[in-house]
Amino acid sequence: MKNKIPIARCPNCGRTVLYSDDPRDKLTVTVRAADESYHGKAMLCGKCKTMLAVIEKPKVARGYVAIPVTSATF
């Protein structure tokens, strides 16, 4: 069994809420307090009972640039 690496903490109390086997996940996952209007991946902090929004940034391969496509004609 691999050791779990802490990757995200609760912004209110500082408790570690997310762990991962891959240390690179620390760069792609963030946690913030969720608003009432938030709809998406969320979790509850066990210590301070704050609803947290889990935000995963898209992973881009090294050496490549991600260009968003807004319109395309075929």
mmCIF file of the N, C-alpha and C atoms, coordinates in Angstrom:
data_MODEL
# 
_entry.id   MODEL 
# 
loop_
_atom_site.group_PDB 
_atom_site.id 
_atom_site.type_symbol 
_atom_site.label_atom_id 
_atom_site.label_alt_id 
_atom_site.label_comp_id 
_atom_site.label_asym_id 
_atom_site.label_entity_id 
_atom_site.label_seq_id 
_atom_site.pdbx_PDB_ins_code 
_atom_site.Cartn_x 
_atom_site.Cartn_y 
_atom_site.Cartn_z 
_atom_site.occupancy 
_atom_site.B_iso_or_equiv 
_atom_site.pdbx_formal_charge 
_atom_site.auth_seq_id 
_atom_site.auth_comp_id 
_atom_site.auth_asym_id 
_atom_site.auth_atom_id 
_atom_site.pdbx_PDB_model_num 
ATOM 1   N N  . MET A 1 1  ? 0.844   -1.186 0.000   1.00 0.00 ? 1  MET A N  1 
ATOM 2   C CA . MET A 1 1  ? 0.000   0.000  0.000   1.00 0.00 ? 1  MET A CA 1 
ATOM 3   C C  . MET A 1 1  ? 0.884   1.242  0.000   1.00 0.00 ? 1  MET A C  1 
ATOM 4   N N  . LYS A 1 2  ? 0.608   2.145  -0.916  1.00 0.00 ? 2  LYS A N  1 
ATOM 5   C CA . LYS A 1 2  ? 1.385   3.371  -1.011  1.00 0.00 ? 2  LYS A CA 1 
ATOM 6   C C  . LYS A 1 2  ? 0.942   4.365  0.054   1.00 0.00 ? 2  LYS A C  1 
ATOM 7   N N  . ASN A 1 3  ? 1.846   5.268  0.368   1.00 0.00 ? 3  ASN A N  1 
ATOM 8   C CA . ASN A 1 3  ? 1.495   6.338  1.292   1.00 0.00 ? 3  ASN A CA 1 
ATOM 9   C C  . ASN A 1 3  ? 0.640   7.369  0.572   1.00 0.00 ? 3  ASN A C  1 
ATOM 10  N N  . LYS A 1 4  ? -0.347  7.871  1.260   1.00 0.00 ? 4  LYS A N  1 
ATOM 11  C CA . LYS A 1 4  ? -1.212  8.903  0.695   1.00 0.00 ? 4  LYS A CA 1 
ATOM 12  C C  . LYS A 1 4  ? -0.583  10.264 0.955   1.00 0.00 ? 4  LYS A C  1 
ATOM 13  N N  . ILE A 1 5  ? -0.598  11.113 -0.055  1.00 0.00 ? 5  ILE A N  1 
ATOM 14  C CA . ILE A 1 5  ? -0.025  12.451 0.024   1.00 0.00 ? 5  ILE A CA 1 
ATOM 15  C C  . ILE A 1 5  ? -1.171  13.447 0.165   1.00 0.00 ? 5  ILE A C  1 
ATOM 16  N N  . PRO A 1 6  ? -1.119  14.343 1.169   1.00 0.00 ? 6  PRO A N  1 
ATOM 17  C CA . PRO A 1 6  ? -2.185  15.346 1.290   1.00 0.00 ? 6  PRO A CA 1 
ATOM 18  C C  . PRO A 1 6  ? -2.104  16.353 0.145   1.00 0.00 ? 6  PRO A C  1 
ATOM 19  N N  . ILE A 1 7  ? -3.233  16.586 -0.533  1.00 0.00 ? 7  ILE A N  1 
ATOM 20  C CA . ILE A 1 7  ? -3.214  17.497 -1.683  1.00 0.00 ? 7  ILE A CA 1 
ATOM 21  C C  . ILE A 1 7  ? -4.116  18.711 -1.511  1.00 0.00 ? 7  ILE A C  1 
ATOM 22  N N  . ALA A 1 8  ? -5.066  18.692 -0.573  1.00 0.00 ? 8  ALA A N  1 
ATOM 23  C CA . ALA A 1 8  ? -5.952  19.850 -0.398  1.00 0.00 ? 8  ALA A CA 1 
ATOM 24  C C  . ALA A 1 8  ? -6.391  19.957 1.056   1.00 0.00 ? 8  ALA A C  1 
ATOM 25  N N  . ARG A 1 9  ? -6.483  21.198 1.525   1.00 0.00 ? 9  ARG A N  1 
ATOM 26  C CA . ARG A 1 9  ? -6.909  21.479 2.897   1.00 0.00 ? 9  ARG A CA 1 
ATOM 27  C C  . ARG A 1 9  ? -8.166  22.338 2.886   1.00 0.00 ? 9  ARG A C  1 
ATOM 28  N N  . CYS A 1 10 ? -8.936  22.239 3.955   1.00 0.00 ? 10 CYS A N  1 
ATOM 29  C CA . CYS A 1 10 ? -10.122 23.073 4.125   1.00 0.00 ? 10 CYS A CA 1 
ATOM 30  C C  . CYS A 1 10 ? -9.664  24.522 4.309   1.00 0.00 ? 10 CYS A C  1 
ATOM 31  N N  . PRO A 1 11 ? -10.245 25.475 3.562   1.00 0.00 ? 11 PRO A N  1 
ATOM 32  C CA . PRO A 1 11 ? -9.815  26.871 3.705   1.00 0.00 ? 11 PRO A CA 1 
ATOM 33  C C  . PRO A 1 11 ? -10.221 27.496 5.034   1.00 0.00 ? 11 PRO A C  1 
ATOM 34  N N  . ASN A 1 12 ? -11.208 26.925 5.728   1.00 0.00 ? 12 ASN A N  1 
ATOM 35  C CA . ASN A 1 12 ? -11.669 27.508 6.993   1.00 0.00 ? 12 ASN A CA 1 
ATOM 36  C C  . ASN A 1 12 ? -10.892 27.006 8.200   1.00 0.00 ? 12 ASN A C  1 
ATOM 37  N N  . CYS A 1 13 ? -10.709 25.689 8.313   1.00 0.00 ? 13 CYS A N  1 
ATOM 38  C CA . CYS A 1 13 ? -10.076 25.142 9.518   1.00 0.00 ? 13 CYS A CA 1 
ATOM 39  C C  . CYS A 1 13 ? -8.679  24.583 9.268   1.00 0.00 ? 13 CYS A C  1 
ATOM 40  N N  . GLY A 1 14 ? -8.305  24.356 8.013   1.00 0.00 ? 14 GLY A N  1 
ATOM 41  C CA . GLY A 1 14 ? -6.969  23.864 7.699   1.00 0.00 ? 14 GLY A CA 1 
ATOM 42  C C  . GLY A 1 14 ? -6.810  22.356 7.743   1.00 0.00 ? 14 GLY A C  1 
ATOM 43  N N  . ARG A 1 15 ? -7.885  21.626 7.964   1.00 0.00 ? 15 ARG A N  1 
ATOM 44  C CA . ARG A 1 15 ? -7.816  20.161 7.997   1.00 0.00 ? 15 ARG A CA 1 
ATOM 45  C C  . ARG A 1 15 ? -7.618  19.612 6.585   1.00 0.00 ? 15 ARG A C  1 
ATOM 46  N N  . THR A 1 16 ? -6.762  18.610 6.451   1.00 0.00 ? 16 THR A N  1 
ATOM 47  C CA . THR A 1 16 ? -6.550  17.972 5.156   1.00 0.00 ? 16 THR A CA 1 
ATOM 48  C C  . THR A 1 16 ? -7.795  17.170 4.792   1.00 0.00 ? 16 THR A C  1 
ATOM 49  N N  . VAL A 1 17 ? -8.345  17.456 3.602   1.00 0.00 ? 17 VAL A N  1 
ATOM 50  C CA . VAL A 1 17 ? -9.582  16.795 3.186   1.00 0.00 ? 17 VAL A CA 1 
ATOM 51  C C  . VAL A 1 17 ? -9.403  15.889 1.977   1.00 0.00 ? 17 VAL A C  1 
ATOM 52  N N  . LEU A 1 18 ? -8.329  16.057 1.200   1.00 0.00 ? 18 LEU A N  1 
ATOM 53  C CA . LEU A 1 18 ? -8.095  15.210 0.034   1.00 0.00 ? 18 LEU A CA 1 
ATOM 54  C C  . LEU A 1 18 ? -6.681  14.656 0.056   1.00 0.00 ? 18 LEU A C  1 
ATOM 55  N N  . TYR A 1 19 ? -6.572  13.376 -0.261  1.00 0.00 ? 19 TYR A N  1 
ATOM 56  C CA . TYR A 1 19 ? -5.281  12.695 -0.341  1.00 0.00 ? 19 TYR A CA 1 
ATOM 57  C C  . TYR A 1 19 ? -5.159  12.040 -1.710  1.00 0.00 ? 19 TYR A C  1 
ATOM 58  N N  . SER A 1 20 ? -3.919  11.783 -2.139  1.00 0.00 ? 20 SER A N  1 
ATOM 59  C CA . SER A 1 20 ? -3.689  11.125 -3.418  1.00 0.00 ? 20 SER A CA 1 
ATOM 60  C C  . SER A 1 20 ? -2.383  10.349 -3.372  1.00 0.00 ? 20 SER A C  1 
ATOM 61  N N  . ASP A 1 21 ? -2.257  9.375  -4.269  1.00 0.00 ? 21 ASP A N  1 
ATOM 62  C CA . ASP A 1 21 ? -0.996  8.643  -4.421  1.00 0.00 ? 21 ASP A CA 1 
ATOM 63  C C  . ASP A 1 21 ? -0.023  9.406  -5.312  1.00 0.00 ? 21 ASP A C  1 
ATOM 64  N N  . ASP A 1 22 ? -0.548  10.303 -6.147  1.00 0.00 ? 22 ASP A N  1 
ATOM 65  C CA . ASP A 1 22 ? 0.263   11.033 -7.123  1.00 0.00 ? 22 ASP A CA 1 
ATOM 66  C C  . ASP A 1 22 ? 0.521   12.457 -6.628  1.00 0.00 ? 22 ASP A C  1 
ATOM 67  N N  . PRO A 1 23 ? 1.776   12.838 -6.371  1.00 0.00 ? 23 PRO A N  1 
ATOM 68  C CA . PRO A 1 23 ? 2.046   14.194 -5.875  1.00 0.00 ? 23 PRO A CA 1 
ATOM 69  C C  . PRO A 1 23 ? 1.713   15.293 -6.882  1.00 0.00 ? 23 PRO A C  1 
ATOM 70  N N  . ARG A 1 24 ? 1.603   14.951 -8.172  1.00 0.00 ? 24 ARG A N  1 
ATOM 71  C CA . ARG A 1 24 ? 1.247   15.954 -9.180  1.00 0.00 ? 24 ARG A CA 1 
ATOM 72  C C  . ARG A 1 24 ? -0.201  16.409 -9.064  1.00 0.00 ? 24 ARG A C  1 
ATOM 73  N N  . ASP A 1 25 ? -1.043  15.622 -8.382  1.00 0.00 ? 25 ASP A N  1 
ATOM 74  C CA . ASP A 1 25 ? -2.436  16.022 -8.193  1.00 0.00 ? 25 ASP A CA 1 
ATOM 75  C C  . ASP A 1 25 ? -2.549  17.296 -7.369  1.00 0.00 ? 25 ASP A C  1 
ATOM 76  N N  . LYS A 1 26 ? -1.526  17.598 -6.572  1.00 0.00 ? 26 LYS A N  1 
ATOM 77  C CA . LYS A 1 26 ? -1.550  18.810 -5.756  1.00 0.00 ? 26 LYS A CA 1 
ATOM 78  C C  . LYS A 1 26 ? -1.624  20.058 -6.638  1.00 0.00 ? 26 LYS A C  1 
ATOM 79  N N  . LEU A 1 27 ? -1.122  19.963 -7.857  1.00 0.00 ? 27 LEU A N  1 
ATOM 80  C CA . LEU A 1 27 ? -1.136  21.097 -8.778  1.00 0.00 ? 27 LEU A CA 1 
ATOM 81  C C  . LEU A 1 27 ? -2.435  21.204 -9.560  1.00 0.00 ? 27 LEU A C  1 
ATOM 82  N N  . THR A 1 28 ? -3.210  20.121 -9.628  1.00 0.00 ? 28 THR A N  1 
ATOM 83  C CA . THR A 1 28 ? -4.402  20.120 -10.474 1.00 0.00 ? 28 THR A CA 1 
ATOM 84  C C  . THR A 1 28 ? -5.714  20.131 -9.702  1.00 0.00 ? 28 THR A C  1 
ATOM 85  N N  . VAL A 1 29 ? -5.685  20.003 -8.378  1.00 0.00 ? 29 VAL A N  1 
ATOM 86  C CA . VAL A 1 29 ? -6.915  19.964 -7.588  1.00 0.00 ? 29 VAL A CA 1 
ATOM 87  C C  . VAL A 1 29 ? -6.885  21.085 -6.559  1.00 0.00 ? 29 VAL A C  1 
ATOM 88  N N  . THR A 1 30 ? -7.968  21.877 -6.496  1.00 0.00 ? 30 THR A N  1 
ATOM 89  C CA . THR A 1 30 ? -8.104  22.911 -5.478  1.00 0.00 ? 30 THR A CA 1 
ATOM 90  C C  . THR A 1 30 ? -9.446  22.751 -4.787  1.00 0.00 ? 30 THR A C  1 
ATOM 91  N N  . VAL A 1 31 ? -9.543  23.308 -3.586  1.00 0.00 ? 31 VAL A N  1 
ATOM 92  C CA . VAL A 1 31 ? -10.771 23.231 -2.795  1.00 0.00 ? 31 VAL A CA 1 
ATOM 93  C C  . VAL A 1 31 ? -11.108 24.640 -2.325  1.00 0.00 ? 31 VAL A C  1 
ATOM 94  N N  . ARG A 1 32 ? -12.391 25.006 -2.437  1.00 0.00 ? 32 ARG A N  1 
ATOM 95  C CA . ARG A 1 32 ? -12.848 26.295 -1.911  1.00 0.00 ? 32 ARG A CA 1 
ATOM 96  C C  . ARG A 1 32 ? -14.218 26.099 -1.283  1.00 0.00 ? 32 ARG A C  1 
ATOM 97  N N  . ALA A 1 33 ? -14.646 27.064 -0.471  1.00 0.00 ? 33 ALA A N  1 
ATOM 98  C CA . ALA A 1 33 ? -15.966 26.988 0.143   1.00 0.00 ? 33 ALA A CA 1 
ATOM 99  C C  . ALA A 1 33 ? -17.025 27.133 -0.948  1.00 0.00 ? 33 ALA A C  1 
ATOM 100 N N  . ALA A 1 34 ? -18.010 26.251 -0.929  1.00 0.00 ? 34 ALA A N  1 
ATOM 101 C CA . ALA A 1 34 ? -19.048 26.243 -1.968  1.00 0.00 ? 34 ALA A CA 1 
ATOM 102 C C  . ALA A 1 34 ? -20.155 27.240 -1.634  1.00 0.00 ? 34 ALA A C  1 
ATOM 103 N N  . ASP A 1 35 ? -20.645 27.933 -2.660  1.00 0.00 ? 35 ASP A N  1 
ATOM 104 C CA . ASP A 1 35 ? -21.789 28.830 -2.509  1.00 0.00 ? 35 ASP A CA 1 
ATOM 105 C C  . ASP A 1 35 ? -23.072 28.003 -2.560  1.00 0.00 ? 35 ASP A C  1 
ATOM 106 N N  . GLU A 1 36 ? -24.197 28.655 -2.225  1.00 0.00 ? 36 GLU A N  1 
ATOM 107 C CA . GLU A 1 36 ? -25.487 27.963 -2.295  1.00 0.00 ? 36 GLU A CA 1 
ATOM 108 C C  . GLU A 1 36 ? -25.851 27.621 -3.733  1.00 0.00 ? 36 GLU A C  1 
ATOM 109 N N  . SER A 1 37 ? -25.369 28.418 -4.682  1.00 0.00 ? 37 SER A N  1 
ATOM 110 C CA . SER A 1 37 ? -25.718 28.199 -6.086  1.00 0.00 ? 37 SER A CA 1 
ATOM 111 C C  . SER A 1 37 ? -24.776 27.222 -6.789  1.00 0.00 ? 37 SER A C  1 
ATOM 112 N N  . TYR A 1 38 ? -23.776 26.685 -6.088  1.00 0.00 ? 38 TYR A N  1 
ATOM 113 C CA . TYR A 1 38 ? -22.801 25.789 -6.709  1.00 0.00 ? 38 TYR A CA 1 
ATOM 114 C C  . TYR A 1 38 ? -23.420 24.426 -6.980  1.00 0.00 ? 38 TYR A C  1 
ATOM 115 N N  . HIS A 1 39 ? -23.244 23.929 -8.200  1.00 0.00 ? 39 HIS A N  1 
ATOM 116 C CA . HIS A 1 39 ? -23.681 22.585 -8.579  1.00 0.00 ? 39 HIS A CA 1 
ATOM 117 C C  . HIS A 1 39 ? -22.490 21.884 -9.199  1.00 0.00 ? 39 HIS A C  1 
ATOM 118 N N  . GLY A 1 40 ? -21.970 20.896 -8.530  1.00 0.00 ? 40 GLY A N  1 
ATOM 119 C CA . GLY A 1 40 ? -20.815 20.169 -9.031  1.00 0.00 ? 40 GLY A CA 1 
ATOM 120 C C  . GLY A 1 40 ? -20.255 19.281 -7.936  1.00 0.00 ? 40 GLY A C  1 
ATOM 121 N N  . LYS A 1 41 ? -19.027 18.831 -8.123  1.00 0.00 ? 41 LYS A N  1 
ATOM 122 C CA . LYS A 1 41 ? -18.394 17.942 -7.164  1.00 0.00 ? 41 LYS A CA 1 
ATOM 123 C C  . LYS A 1 41 ? -18.123 18.711 -5.873  1.00 0.00 ? 41 LYS A C  1 
ATOM 124 N N  . ALA A 1 42 ? -18.636 18.194 -4.773  1.00 0.00 ? 42 ALA A N  1 
ATOM 125 C CA . ALA A 1 42 ? -18.484 18.865 -3.485  1.00 0.00 ? 42 ALA A CA 1 
ATOM 126 C C  . ALA A 1 42 ? -18.285 17.827 -2.392  1.00 0.00 ? 42 ALA A C  1 
ATOM 127 N N  . MET A 1 43 ? -17.802 18.292 -1.252  1.00 0.00 ? 43 MET A N  1 
ATOM 128 C CA . MET A 1 43 ? -17.628 17.414 -0.094  1.00 0.00 ? 43 MET A CA 1 
ATOM 129 C C  . MET A 1 43 ? -17.798 18.237 1.170   1.00 0.00 ? 43 MET A C  1 
ATOM 130 N N  . LEU A 1 44 ? -18.000 17.570 2.289   1.00 0.00 ? 44 LEU A N  1 
ATOM 131 C CA . LEU A 1 44 ? -18.216 18.220 3.572   1.00 0.00 ? 44 LEU A CA 1 
ATOM 132 C C  . LEU A 1 44 ? -16.985 18.033 4.439   1.00 0.00 ? 44 LEU A C  1 
ATOM 133 N N  . CYS A 1 45 ? -16.474 19.125 5.013   1.00 0.00 ? 45 CYS A N  1 
ATOM 134 C CA . CYS A 1 45 ? -15.341 19.033 5.936   1.00 0.00 ? 45 CYS A CA 1 
ATOM 135 C C  . CYS A 1 45 ? -15.852 18.404 7.230   1.00 0.00 ? 45 CYS A C  1 
ATOM 136 N N  . GLY A 1 46 ? -15.183 17.375 7.693   1.00 0.00 ? 46 GLY A N  1 
ATOM 137 C CA . GLY A 1 46 ? -15.614 16.672 8.894   1.00 0.00 ? 46 GLY A CA 1 
ATOM 138 C C  . GLY A 1 46 ? -15.399 17.444 10.175  1.00 0.00 ? 46 GLY A C  1 
ATOM 139 N N  . LYS A 1 47 ? -14.514 18.416 10.156  1.00 0.00 ? 47 LYS A N  1 
ATOM 140 C CA . LYS A 1 47 ? -14.199 19.168 11.372  1.00 0.00 ? 47 LYS A CA 1 
ATOM 141 C C  . LYS A 1 47 ? -15.098 20.389 11.550  1.00 0.00 ? 47 LYS A C  1 
ATOM 142 N N  . CYS A 1 48 ? -15.168 21.246 10.527  1.00 0.00 ? 48 CYS A N  1 
ATOM 143 C CA . CYS A 1 48 ? -15.928 22.496 10.668  1.00 0.00 ? 48 CYS A CA 1 
ATOM 144 C C  . CYS A 1 48 ? -17.282 22.464 9.951   1.00 0.00 ? 48 CYS A C  1 
ATOM 145 N N  . LYS A 1 49 ? -17.604 21.346 9.290   1.00 0.00 ? 49 LYS A N  1 
ATOM 146 C CA . LYS A 1 49 ? -18.885 21.141 8.598   1.00 0.00 ? 49 LYS A CA 1 
ATOM 147 C C  . LYS A 1 49 ? -19.149 22.162 7.494   1.00 0.00 ? 49 LYS A C  1 
ATOM 148 N N  . THR A 1 50 ? -18.096 22.606 6.820   1.00 0.00 ? 50 THR A N  1 
ATOM 149 C CA . THR A 1 50 ? -18.220 23.521 5.689   1.00 0.00 ? 50 THR A CA 1 
ATOM 150 C C  . THR A 1 50 ? -18.356 22.709 4.405   1.00 0.00 ? 50 THR A C  1 
ATOM 151 N N  . MET A 1 51 ? -19.284 23.112 3.539   1.00 0.00 ? 51 MET A N  1 
ATOM 152 C CA . MET A 1 51 ? -19.426 22.462 2.242   1.00 0.00 ? 51 MET A CA 1 
ATOM 153 C C  . MET A 1 51 ? -18.334 23.006 1.325   1.00 0.00 ? 51 MET A C  1 
ATOM 154 N N  . LEU A 1 52 ? -17.546 22.104 0.754   1.00 0.00 ? 52 LEU A N  1 
ATOM 155 C CA . LEU A 1 52 ? -16.393 22.480 -0.055  1.00 0.00 ? 52 LEU A CA 1 
ATOM 156 C C  . LEU A 1 52 ? -16.599 22.085 -1.509  1.00 0.00 ? 52 LEU A C  1 
ATOM 157 N N  . ALA A 1 53 ? -16.256 22.986 -2.410  1.00 0.00 ? 53 ALA A N  1 
ATOM 158 C CA . ALA A 1 53 ? -16.300 22.715 -3.845  1.00 0.00 ? 53 ALA A CA 1 
ATOM 159 C C  . ALA A 1 53 ? -14.936 22.205 -4.272  1.00 0.00 ? 53 ALA A C  1 
ATOM 160 N N  . VAL A 1 54 ? -14.904 21.051 -4.932  1.00 0.00 ? 54 VAL A N  1 
ATOM 161 C CA . VAL A 1 54 ? -13.657 20.461 -5.422  1.00 0.00 ? 54 VAL A CA 1 
ATOM 162 C C  . VAL A 1 54 ? -13.505 20.848 -6.883  1.00 0.00 ? 54 VAL A C  1 
ATOM 163 N N  . ILE A 1 55 ? -12.424 21.557 -7.191  1.00 0.00 ? 55 ILE A N  1 
ATOM 164 C CA . ILE A 1 55 ? -12.192 22.046 -8.545  1.00 0.00 ? 55 ILE A CA 1 
ATOM 165 C C  . ILE A 1 55 ? -10.971 21.342 -9.105  1.00 0.00 ? 55 ILE A C  1 
ATOM 166 N N  . GLU A 1 56 ? -11.170 20.612 -10.201 1.00 0.00 ? 56 GLU A N  1 
ATOM 167 C CA . GLU A 1 56 ? -10.069 19.909 -10.860 1.00 0.00 ? 56 GLU A CA 1 
ATOM 168 C C  . GLU A 1 56 ? -9.689  20.664 -12.116 1.00 0.00 ? 56 GLU A C  1 
ATOM 169 N N  . LYS A 1 57 ? -8.452  21.128 -12.170 1.00 0.00 ? 57 LYS A N  1 
ATOM 170 C CA . LYS A 1 57 ? -7.953  21.818 -13.356 1.00 0.00 ? 57 LYS A CA 1 
ATOM 171 C C  . LYS A 1 57 ? -7.646  20.776 -14.422 1.00 0.00 ? 57 LYS A C  1 
ATOM 172 N N  . PRO A 1 58 ? -7.860  21.109 -15.686 1.00 0.00 ? 58 PRO A N  1 
ATOM 173 C CA . PRO A 1 58 ? -7.547  20.138 -16.743 1.00 0.00 ? 58 PRO A CA 1 
ATOM 174 C C  . PRO A 1 58 ? -6.055  19.853 -16.795 1.00 0.00 ? 58 PRO A C  1 
ATOM 175 N N  . LYS A 1 59 ? -5.726  18.589 -16.997 1.00 0.00 ? 59 LYS A N  1 
ATOM 176 C CA . LYS A 1 59 ? -4.328  18.187 -17.083 1.00 0.00 ? 59 LYS A CA 1 
ATOM 177 C C  . LYS A 1 59 ? -3.871  18.328 -18.531 1.00 0.00 ? 59 LYS A C  1 
ATOM 178 N N  . VAL A 1 60 ? -2.785  19.034 -18.733 1.00 0.00 ? 60 VAL A N  1 
ATOM 179 C CA . VAL A 1 60 ? -2.239  19.268 -20.067 1.00 0.00 ? 60 VAL A CA 1 
ATOM 180 C C  . VAL A 1 60 ? -0.890  18.571 -20.138 1.00 0.00 ? 60 VAL A C  1 
ATOM 181 N N  . ALA A 1 61 ? -0.673  17.839 -21.216 1.00 0.00 ? 61 ALA A N  1 
ATOM 182 C CA . ALA A 1 61 ? 0.598   17.141 -21.388 1.00 0.00 ? 61 ALA A CA 1 
ATOM 183 C C  . ALA A 1 61 ? 1.739   18.152 -21.490 1.00 0.00 ? 61 ALA A C  1 
ATOM 184 N N  . ARG A 1 62 ? 2.863   17.790 -20.954 1.00 0.00 ? 62 ARG A N  1 
ATOM 185 C CA . ARG A 1 62 ? 4.017   18.682 -20.961 1.00 0.00 ? 62 ARG A CA 1 
ATOM 186 C C  . ARG A 1 62 ? 4.484   18.910 -22.405 1.00 0.00 ? 62 ARG A C  1 
ATOM 187 N N  . GLY A 1 63 ? 4.722   20.173 -22.732 1.00 0.00 ? 63 GLY A N  1 
ATOM 188 C CA . GLY A 1 63 ? 5.193   20.509 -24.064 1.00 0.00 ? 63 GLY A CA 1 
ATOM 189 C C  . GLY A 1 63 ? 4.085   20.824 -25.048 1.00 0.00 ? 63 GLY A C  1 
ATOM 190 N N  . TYR A 1 64 ? 2.843   20.695 -24.627 1.00 0.00 ? 64 TYR A N  1 
ATOM 191 C CA . TYR A 1 64 ? 1.716   20.990 -25.500 1.00 0.00 ? 64 TYR A CA 1 
ATOM 192 C C  . TYR A 1 64 ? 0.943   22.173 -24.945 1.00 0.00 ? 64 TYR A C  1 
ATOM 193 N N  . VAL A 1 65 ? 0.269   22.888 -25.809 1.00 0.00 ? 65 VAL A N  1 
ATOM 194 C CA . VAL A 1 65 ? -0.531  24.037 -25.402 1.00 0.00 ? 65 VAL A CA 1 
ATOM 195 C C  . VAL A 1 65 ? -1.990  23.714 -25.679 1.00 0.00 ? 65 VAL A C  1 
ATOM 196 N N  . ALA A 1 66 ? -2.843  23.962 -24.698 1.00 0.00 ? 66 ALA A N  1 
ATOM 197 C CA . ALA A 1 66 ? -4.275  23.737 -24.876 1.00 0.00 ? 66 ALA A CA 1 
ATOM 198 C C  . ALA A 1 66 ? -4.907  25.008 -25.430 1.00 0.00 ? 66 ALA A C  1 
ATOM 199 N N  . ILE A 1 67 ? -5.565  24.902 -26.580 1.00 0.00 ? 67 ILE A N  1 
ATOM 200 C CA . ILE A 1 67 ? -6.222  26.044 -27.210 1.00 0.00 ? 67 ILE A CA 1 
ATOM 201 C C  . ILE A 1 67 ? -7.716  25.756 -27.249 1.00 0.00 ? 67 ILE A C  1 
ATOM 202 N N  . PRO A 1 68 ? -8.517  26.572 -26.547 1.00 0.00 ? 68 PRO A N  1 
ATOM 203 C CA . PRO A 1 68 ? -9.960  26.331 -26.579 1.00 0.00 ? 68 PRO A CA 1 
ATOM 204 C C  . PRO A 1 68 ? -10.545 26.692 -27.942 1.00 0.00 ? 68 PRO A C  1 
ATOM 205 N N  . VAL A 1 69 ? -11.407 25.846 -28.452 1.00 0.00 ? 69 VAL A N  1 
ATOM 206 C CA . VAL A 1 69 ? -12.053 26.079 -29.741 1.00 0.00 ? 69 VAL A CA 1 
ATOM 207 C C  . VAL A 1 69 ? -13.421 26.675 -29.466 1.00 0.00 ? 69 VAL A C  1 
ATOM 208 N N  . THR A 1 70 ? -13.639 27.901 -29.950 1.00 0.00 ? 70 THR A N  1 
ATOM 209 C CA . THR A 1 70 ? -14.919 28.559 -29.710 1.00 0.00 ? 70 THR A CA 1 
ATOM 210 C C  . THR A 1 70 ? -15.896 28.349 -30.859 1.00 0.00 ? 70 THR A C  1 
ATOM 211 N N  . SER A 1 71 ? -15.386 28.278 -32.082 1.00 0.00 ? 71 SER A N  1 
ATOM 212 C CA . SER A 1 71 ? -16.261 28.007 -33.222 1.00 0.00 ? 71 SER A CA 1 
ATOM 213 C C  . SER A 1 71 ? -15.457 27.268 -34.280 1.00 0.00 ? 71 SER A C  1 
ATOM 214 N N  . ALA A 1 72 ? -16.144 26.429 -34.986 1.00 0.00 ? 72 ALA A N  1 
ATOM 215 C CA . ALA A 1 72 ? -15.470 25.662 -36.034 1.00 0.00 ? 72 ALA A CA 1 
ATOM 216 C C  . ALA A 1 72 ? -16.422 25.502 -37.210 1.00 0.00 ? 72 ALA A C  1 
ATOM 217 N N  . THR A 1 73 ? -15.876 25.601 -38.406 1.00 0.00 ? 73 THR A N  1 
ATOM 218 C CA . THR A 1 73 ? -16.668 25.358 -39.610 1.00 0.00 ? 73 THR A CA 1 
ATOM 219 C C  . THR A 1 73 ? -16.051 24.190 -40.354 1.00 0.00 ? 73 THR A C  1 
ATOM 220 N N  . PHE A 1 74 ? -16.884 23.271 -40.759 1.00 0.00 ? 74 PHE A N  1 
ATOM 221 C CA . PHE A 1 74 ? -16.401 22.069 -41.443 1.00 0.00 ? 74 PHE A CA 1 
ATOM 222 C C  . PHE A 1 74 ? -16.957 21.988 -42.830 1.00 0.00 ? 74 PHE A C  1 
# 
